Every structure is written in structure tokens, then in C-alpha cells.
């Protein structure tokens, strides 16, 4: 079974939702047969790469709330994250464009290191003092290397704005086609969708239902045909 997760590194509920989903997946009896793929979704795709703001400033301008309201929201998110065993800095974080991070996640997917990289990026953005936005490309190189990627490969991608750009845009178009208007957005076997950072129990129910409703394979047979199996291959008799 395949689970696709559309998310953004700048999305705190994606950070929390991933932890809740993984809690459900850990308890799922068939977890070893579940493939998880992370898909790209930018919350702020029009933001220029160099446009970096404090999170509180971004929230007040984007949503028209007061600084006190924005800070209260961050405190609530911090409590929600802590409940899932996650560190979360409620003050001093910044916000910027995540397109390059999504491009690197596609690179990581090719090397089987996608989940490692997204978790490292989440932690760097939400829990660590150093910014993933203001320190430039070398900060992303450092994080990608920590996830198991080759530094030269990472630098090549960051130096070429077209590298994996089509993959990111394709993910975003697909999200729109599936009806995703926000993230996190979980799609199970392209049959079931779960929107938002739901409790682990909801993810457990979704995994169980999706597993139980997998379509059995319909075989189309026309007589006996030669084939190979664990015991060897059929030997022609004529």
C-alpha cells in the first residue's frame, strides 16, 4: 500500500501531523508493506527566495491578526508538538521560500533518503536556532548531507534552478487535482484522503480501511502458458 503525503517544510501542522501519522503507522500490523512518499506543496509559492521574515511578522501581515494573537498561536503549536514528543521553538523563528527544499526532497527520493531529509528539515526549521532560510545554500547542503546525500550532488541541484523544478510543480498540480487546498494532505492508495494533522487514531482507522479495501488482482487467463517460478522455469516439451 502506498501513502502519499503532501506537505511543506514551513507548515507546523505538517511537522505535527507527520509524527501523528508515524505513531499510527508504527502500530499498524502491515506497516512493513506500506510505502510512504512525500509530495511537494508550497504554502507561499509566490514568495521570493530572499524574502525572509520573522514568523510573527508573517502571521500578522498574512492573516491580519495581532502580534499577541500570533504569539498565542505559536504557543499552542508548541504545546501540540510537545504532546507528540517534538521540540518546537515558539519564538525567534523565521519564514521564507521553501522551493529549493522541495527540489532537494526530490533528489533525496531518488537516493532513498527522502524521509530522512524531510525530518531533518522539519527539525531544523521548527526546533533549532539556526535558520534554514537566512544562512544560504550551504545551510541546506549541511542538512542534506546529514540526511545521507552527497554534498556535490546537492550543490549541483541548488546551482541549477531548473533541477527537479518540474517535479515540484507536478506534485502541486496533482494536489490541486485531488482537491487538496491545504496541508498536510494524506492519500492512501489513491482511494482515501485524510486532510490535516488528525489524531493518530484517525490515521489508524484510515490505514485499516485502506488495507481492507485493496482491490484483489483479477487474472485474465487463456489456457496454460509457460512461466518461471521459485522452482525454476517451464521446459518446452516440443
Secondary structure, DSSP 8 states (H G I E B T S, - for coil): -EEEEEE-TT-HHHHHHHHHHHHHHHT-TTGGG-EEEEEE--TTTTS-TT--EEHHHHHHHHH---HHHHHHHHHHHHHHHHHTT-----SS-EE---HHHHHHHHHHHHTT-HHHHHHHHHHHHHT-SS-SSTT-HHHHHHHHHHTT--HHHHHHHHH-TTTTHHHHHHHHHHHHHHT--SS-EEEETTTEEEESS--HHHHHHHHHHHHHT---------S----EETTEE-----
